[in-house]
């Protein structure tokens, strides 16, 4: 596309050469990209933190940074790509986080998986979600 820089990757695959075009901004040596954040937002217990589910643009890892003013634990709401089934699972082994401490979680994702986060109790949170 005009005005964008691309990287061309070539490599053998079953005796053939495979060309792949990637945008430079998507291949910056695994540098995590901030995809969403909420700063000092009040949330009710077990409700979505982000207004809309976030979609993974490529296979990778969600990096979740969270701090809360109340002891509780984050929950990941995951809808796998091409599925209508949503799974909600506790992070941190469903153990309460220490209030006002920063935690970071890493969750593998596939392209087009949809995610959102929840918190087990009412709290004021700062949450940053990166895709790497």
Backbone as a ProteinNet text record, in pm:
[ID]
protein_1_A
[PRIMARY]
XXXXXXXXXXXXXXXXXXXXXXXXXXXXXXXXXXXXXXXXXXXXXXXXXXXXXXXXXXXXXXXXXXXXXXXXXXXXXXXXXXXXXXXXXXXXXXXXXXXXXXXXXXXXXXXXXXXXXXXXXXXXXXXXXXXX
[TERTIARY]
83.8	0	88.4	46.7	125.7	141.1	259.7	284.1	316.7	320.2	354.2	480.2	560.2	682.4	657.7	702.6	682.4	815.3	814.9	928.2	886.6	973.2	943	1022.9	954.4	1018.8	1012	1125.8	1126.8	1193.4	1140.5	1201	1147.9	1224.8	1179.3	1065.2	971.6	860.8	821.3	851.5	819.4	872.4	996.6	1058.9	1017.3	933.5	889.6	931.9	936.5	966.2	834.4	825.6	704	734.1	657.7	672.3	567.8	607.6	513.8	542.6	440.1	454.6	399.5	480.1	439.4	468	380.9	407.9	521.2	611.2	725.9	680	574.6	529.6	478.2	451.6	405.8	519.1	640.8	751.7	870.5	846.5	953.8	1012.7	1067.2	1140.7	1061.4	934.4	853.6	821.2	833.2	802.8	652.5	612.5	469.5	403.9	283.4	206	89.3	78.7	-32.7	-160.8	-257.8	-383.3	-500	-491.9	-600	-550.6	-609.3	-578.4	-694.6	-709.2	-804.1	-724	-730.5	-651.8	-744.6	-724.6	-805.2	-954.6	-1001	-1142.5	-1209.2	-1326.9	-1404.4	-1483.5	-1477.3	-1550.9	-1631.3	-1743.9	-1823.6	-1763.4	-1790.7	-1737.9	-1785.3	-1693.2	-1722.6	-1792.2	-1756.8	-1809.4	-1692.7	-1719.9	-1613.9	-1549.9	-1419.3	-1345.9	-1344.3	-1322.1	-1319.4	-1458.4	-1493.2	-1626.6	-1656.2	-1554.3	-1568.6	-1457	-1483.6	-1378.9	-1269	-1145.9	-1030.9	-993.1	-965.9	-935.7	-785.7	-728.2	-585.7	-566.4	-477.8	-453.2	-361.6	-292.3	-200.2	-176.7	-120.6	-82.5	24.3	12.7	111.5	75	103.1	76.9	12.8	-92.7	-146.5	-62.4	-17.5	51.1	-43	-81.8	-180.7	-110.1	-113	-61.6	-182.3	-183.7	-299	-256.6	-319.4	-308	-447	-478.7	-612.6	-602.1	-704.4	-702.8	-768.7	-817.4	-884	-833	-821.5	-779.9	-885.8	-843.8	-929.3	-838.9	-896.3	-813.6	-876.5	-791.2	-842.3	-893.5	-989	-1042.3	-1028	-988.4	-976.8	-1100.9	-1166.2	-1280.8	-1229.8	-1235.3	-1178.9	-1284.5	-1296	-1377.4	-1281.7	-1252.1	-1158.9	-1210.3	-1116.9	-1151.9	-1247.8	-1344.6	-1442.3	-1524	-1544.7	-1623.8	-1727.3	-1835.2	-1934.8	-1930.2	-1840.6	-1826.2	-1726.4	-1767	-1679.6	-1642.1	-1515.3	-1463.3	-1410.7	-1446.9	-1393.7	-1314.1	-1188	-1099.8	-1020.7	-1000.8	-927.1	-778.4	-714.8	-569.4	-517.3	-388	-323.9	-379.3	-419	-472.2	-589	-665.6	-781.5	-741.6	-616.5	-568.3	-569.9	-608	-617.4	-483.2	-488.8	-372.6	-358	-236.5	-212.4	-253.7	-337.3	-379.8	-261	-275.2	-178.9	-42.4	-38.3	84	61.8	167.6	157.1	182.3	92.3	105.4	106.8	174.2	178.1	154.1	65.6	31.6	52.7	88.5	110.8	22.2	-57.4	-152.2	-135.6	-113.7	-100.8	-234	-225.3	-346	-324.6	-435.1	-432.8	-500.6	-466.9	-526.7	-679.1	-742.1	-887.9	-951.9	-873	-929.8	-978.5	-1087.8	-1140	-1122.1	-1075.6	-1054.5	-1112.3	-1143	-1177.2	-1131.6	-1131.6	-1089.6	-1200.3	-1200.6	-1291.7	-1210.4	-1271.5	-1206.7	-1308.2	-1264.6	-1355.5	-1434.7	-1388.5	-1459	-1466.2	-1553.8	-1559.1	-1427.2	-1371.3	-1240.8	-1215.5	-1112.2	-1059.4	-931.6	-924.9	-817.2	-742.3	-618.2	-544.9	-504.6	-544.8	-518.8	-461.3	-353	-294.7	-282.8	-326.6	-325.2	-240.4	-132.9	-39.5	-54	-22	-13.7	129.1	191	329.7	336.5
-117.8	0	124.3	227.6	350.7	409.9	461.7	529.1	436.7	305.6	211.9	137.3	99.2	25.7	-120.6	-208.8	-351.3	-424.1	-536.4	-626.2	-750.1	-801.5	-922.9	-1036.3	-1141.7	-1259	-1369.1	-1432.3	-1542.7	-1661	-1778.2	-1896.3	-2020.6	-2129.7	-2251.6	-2315.8	-2367.3	-2441.2	-2549.8	-2671.4	-2785.7	-2765.9	-2720.2	-2704.1	-2580.5	-2495.8	-2374.1	-2253.4	-2141.3	-2016.6	-1953.8	-1910	-1846.9	-1700.2	-1611.4	-1468.7	-1425.7	-1341	-1289.2	-1141.6	-1059.5	-915.8	-876.5	-809.6	-764.6	-615.8	-546.9	-405.8	-396.1	-302.9	-286.7	-264.7	-185.1	-157.5	-281.9	-391.6	-515	-612	-580.6	-674	-606.7	-523.6	-452.4	-537.3	-651.5	-739.4	-775	-804.2	-847.8	-739.4	-614.8	-505.5	-505.5	-515.5	-514.9	-383.8	-395.7	-279.6	-258.8	-139.2	-107.4	-110	-192.5	-204.5	-139.6	-132.5	-69.2	-40.6	62.7	90	163.8	140.8	212.9	256.6	383.5	436.4	485.7	432.4	469.2	466.4	355.3	338.8	251.7	291.8	212.6	106.9	-16.6	-126.5	-201.5	-253.7	-342.2	-482.3	-563.1	-699.4	-779	-853.7	-948.5	-888.4	-764.1	-701.4	-669.5	-661.3	-631.1	-495.9	-492	-368.4	-281.2	-342.9	-268.7	-267.7	-157.8	-141.3	-245.6	-285.5	-387	-489.2	-612.7	-713.3	-669.7	-705.3	-671.2	-791.9	-767.3	-873.9	-878	-998.4	-1015.2	-1006.1	-917.4	-899.3	-1007	-1080.8	-1185.7	-1280.4	-1397.8	-1491	-1424.2	-1437	-1375.7	-1393.5	-1291	-1294.5	-1163.8	-1174.8	-1058.3	-1041.1	-921.8	-889	-797	-839.7	-768.4	-709.6	-578.6	-511.3	-459.7	-484.8	-443.9	-405.4	-302.9	-265.9	-226.9	-259.6	-235.5	-184.5	-111.3	-58.9	-154.7	-269.8	-366.8	-507	-588.3	-726.8	-800.8	-864.2	-940.8	-997.6	-1064.6	-1122.1	-1094.9	-1082.1	-1057.7	-1187	-1170.4	-1282	-1247.9	-1345.7	-1329.4	-1388.1	-1307.8	-1355.3	-1376.1	-1499.4	-1535.6	-1598.3	-1545.4	-1607.7	-1643.7	-1773.5	-1813.2	-1773	-1750.5	-1714.6	-1817.4	-1770.2	-1857.4	-1941.3	-1891.2	-1962.5	-1868.4	-1923.7	-1844.6	-1876	-1964.1	-2003.4	-1912.8	-1855.5	-1770.5	-1843.4	-1835.8	-1896.8	-1785.1	-1788.6	-1692.7	-1770.9	-1729.2	-1801.1	-1701.6	-1738.9	-1654.2	-1656.8	-1542.2	-1532.8	-1535.6	-1551.4	-1554.9	-1668.1	-1778	-1894.4	-1858.4	-1757	-1708.7	-1664.1	-1622.6	-1569.5	-1417.6	-1354.5	-1209	-1141.5	-1033.3	-947.8	-857	-816	-719.1	-581.7	-509.6	-376.9	-285.1	-205.3	-103.7	-158.2	-285.6	-345.7	-372.8	-363	-387.8	-535.1	-594.2	-733.3	-736.8	-839.5	-856.9	-1004	-1028.2	-1163.1	-1172.2	-1290.3	-1314.5	-1431.5	-1410.4	-1511.9	-1529	-1651.5	-1679.1	-1653.7	-1606.6	-1579.7	-1620.9	-1646.9	-1674.2	-1558.8	-1541.7	-1435	-1445.3	-1331.4	-1314.3	-1366.6	-1411.3	-1437.9	-1304.9	-1308.9	-1188.4	-1202.6	-1095.3	-1099.1	-974.6	-989.5	-878.4	-919.3	-827.9	-856.1	-818	-886	-855.4	-858	-808.8	-815.2	-873.3	-955.6	-1034.9	-953.4	-833.5	-747.6	-605.5	-525.5	-383.9	-317.6	-238.3	-177.3	-63.2	14.4	112.7	52.8	42.5	-29.3	58.8	23	68.9	-59.4	-67.8	-186.6	-144.8	-209.1	-186.3	-322	-329.4	-453.2	-435.2	-514.3	-510	-636.9	-630	-748.6	-757.7	-873.1	-895.3	-1020.9
0	0	0	-67.7	-70.9	68.9	96.4	222.8	338.3	314.9	421	382.2	482.2	458.2	490.9	403.3	422.7	429.1	497.9	503.6	426.1	342.3	266.7	328.7	367.9	423.5	319.2	292.8	198.2	265.6	241.6	298	230.9	233.3	168.4	247	173.8	235.3	137.7	172.7	88.7	-53.8	-63.5	-192.9	-269.6	-210.2	-277.3	-194.9	-260.9	-190.9	-151.5	-27.4	22.3	50.1	-10.1	14.9	115.3	206.2	304.1	324.2	315.5	332.7	468.6	547.1	679.9	692.6	764.6	791.4	892.7	870.8	960.4	1104.2	1124.5	1260.7	1333.4	1259.2	1322.9	1354	1314.5	1335.6	1403.7	1498	1567	1678.3	1640	1731.5	1856.6	1840.7	1953.2	2053.4	2014.6	2105.5	2134.2	2259.9	2292.2	2249.6	2197.7	2153.6	2248.8	2304.2	2391.2	2309.3	2348.2	2274.3	2348.1	2481.1	2557.5	2698.6	2757.9	2898.6	2963	3091.5	3176.3	3298.2	3330.7	3441.3	3550.2	3671.4	3788.4	3759.1	3704	3671.2	3777.9	3819.3	3916	3841.3	3890	3828.1	3933.1	3889.8	3975.3	3967.4	4066.2	4069.3	3948.2	3888.9	3780.9	3659.7	3625.3	3503.9	3411.1	3281.2	3184.3	3215.3	3210	3234.8	3109.2	2992.7	2867.7	2804.8	2742.3	2684.3	2577.7	2503.7	2399.5	2415.2	2373.9	2373	2276.4	2308.2	2225.3	2140.1	2013.2	1918.1	1891.1	1899.5	1867.9	1717.2	1673.4	1530.2	1472.8	1560.2	1516.5	1633.3	1604.2	1710	1796	1926.1	2013.8	2158.9	2238.1	2381	2424.8	2503.2	2573.2	2698.7	2723.2	2848.4	2924.3	3041.9	3122.4	3243.8	3256.2	3375.9	3453.2	3583.5	3663	3804.4	3854.5	3995.3	4042.4	4165.8	4220.1	4362.9	4404	4541	4640.5	4592.8	4680	4648.8	4752.9	4734	4653	4548.9	4459.7	4352.2	4253.1	4147.1	4010.3	3908.2	3773.7	3711.2	3621.7	3544.2	3396.5	3318.2	3174	3109	3026.8	2948.1	2806.5	2757.6	2628.1	2539.1	2417.6	2313.6	2201.1	2184.9	2079	1940.9	1849.3	1712.1	1654.3	1577.1	1510.8	1608.3	1728.9	1828.8	1888.3	1934	2005.9	2155.1	2193.5	2333.3	2403.5	2514.7	2594.9	2723.3	2756.3	2878	2966.7	3093.9	3191.1	3294.3	3313.4	3405.5	3489.9	3614.8	3707.9	3677.1	3689.2	3684.1	3828.3	3844.2	3976.3	4063.3	3999	4069.3	4159.6	4120.9	4196.8	4337.4	4352.5	4480.4	4473.8	4582.4	4585.1	4560	4484.7	4465.4	4587.4	4614.5	4719.9	4668	4742.5	4695.5	4667.7	4561.2	4521.7	4480.9	4443.6	4390.4	4241.6	4162.3	4019	3990.1	3912.8	3869.6	3717.5	3664.3	3519.5	3487.7	3392	3349.1	3198.7	3151.6	3009.4	2968	2860.9	2815.2	2664.7	2619.8	2476.8	2407	2282.4	2204.9	2060.8	1994.2	1850.6	1779	1653.9	1574.8	1581.5	1604.3	1611.4	1739.3	1837.1	1969.5	2026.8	2100.6	2165.7	2316.7	2381.5	2526.1	2592	2719	2805.9	2944.2	3036.4	3173.3	3269.3	3381.8	3491.6	3620.8	3728.3	3859.5	3956.9	4049.2	4132.5	4235	4265.6	4362.4	4305.4	4360.9	4321.3	4362.3	4270.8	4299.2	4201.2	4232.5	4138.5	4082.5	3948.3	3881.7	3782.9	3759.4	3642.9	3569.7	3442.8	3362.2	3228.7	3188.8	3055.6	2988.3	2863.4	2788	2662.4	2653.8	2541.3	2459.4	2330.2	2246.4	2194.7	2217.5	2172.6	2089.1
[MASK]
++++++++++++++++++++++++++++++++++++++++++++++++++++++++++++++++++++++++++++++++++++++++++++++++++++++++++++++++++++++++++++++++++++

